[in-house]
Amino acid sequence: MTSTSPPAAGHAAQSNYYRPSRTMRALRFGLTTSQRFWPALAVRAAYRVFGTPLPPKWLYRGQGPGAEWRREDWSFEEASVGIYHLAAQDSGAESAPVVLLVHGWGGHAGQMLPLAQAVAAAGLRPVLLELPAHGRSAGTMSNSPQFARAIAYVAARLAADGHALRAAVAHSLGANGLALAAARGLPAERLVLLAPPASPREYTRYFAHTFGLSEATRLAMQRRFESREGVLMPQLEPAAVGPRIAQPTLIVHDRDDRVNRFADAQAYRDAIRGAQLVATQGWGHRRILKEAEVLTQVARFVAQR
């Protein structure tokens, strides 16, 4: 089942991802000026801004999971990914099933720490993934198709090292990437999507609205994205990926989420056979990553056989 798409202005009114600031005003001025005098440059610049995680990753370099976590850096494409293992489990839990935990756009691995602790308490082995261009990982740009490739690559390397992937849990755009990876055959027994966005194509409309871009510029930016990634944006939406997801799937989304609409979670629920949707209230987009009720439900779900 597909969900209807809101007009760009309506989506923009709901979302507060690009909050007003001097940086945002400067970017808007630069993009609208180049759009007027040099349209081709405006498209290239818009594509770069759209693919650059905000806030900038250097703000989070000191906010990793902590000294009790061992980090590995793996080269990936023209960037890298960071992998965090709980040091206390290095000797005693090699055989414990792995739960891969993935942050969202503009986030970092440390945001998944409360969930990782809940997973460890359930007797499983949490592994935190820090995506390209985020946290301490190399790279300056990324997007949801690259997220999907990174998740699949890390899962494959973990499997090659003898670690069975019990579940994958991802937040926000990481959940969109996880859904795409699962549709392509990710060998995880269970999936958890936390506050997932349904439509990157609709997000380009919000982006264009925020930065004063014309529909012609927005569409050219979308075409640039699609040609470089080898995938059309509609192929990233729930109606396209959901029917190809076979794993039991839990979706958690707050009704007061101001970044991704609650309707996005409903679209995934309707597209994935048997998916469960847990609706929360009053926690917004990021607090669900540390609320005890969510931690308990996610840990219980991934521990099921």
Salt bridges, closest charged atoms under 4 A:
GLU72 OE2 - ARG70 NH1 2.63
GLU72 OE2 - HIS85 NE2 3.61
ASP73 OD1 - ARG71 NH2 2.73
GLU77 OE2 - ARG149 NE 2.56
ASP90 OD2 - ARG70 NE 2.90
ASP90 OD1 - ARG125 NH2 3.61
GLU130 OE1 - ARG71 NH1 2.77
GLU189 OE1 - ARG166 NE 3.49
GLU189 OE1 - ARG305 NE 3.81
GLU202 OE2 - ARG205 NH1 2.42
GLU215 OE1 - ARG218 NE 2.89
GLU226 OE1 - ARG223 NH1 3.07
GLU229 OE1 - ARG149 NH1 2.90
GLU237 OE2 - ARG201 NE 3.60
ASP257 OD2 - HIS253 NE2 3.42
ASP257 OD2 - HIS285 ND1 2.77
ASP264 OD1 - ARG261 NH2 2.55
ASP270 OD1 - ARG269 NE 3.02
GLU291 OE2 - ARG287 NH2 2.74
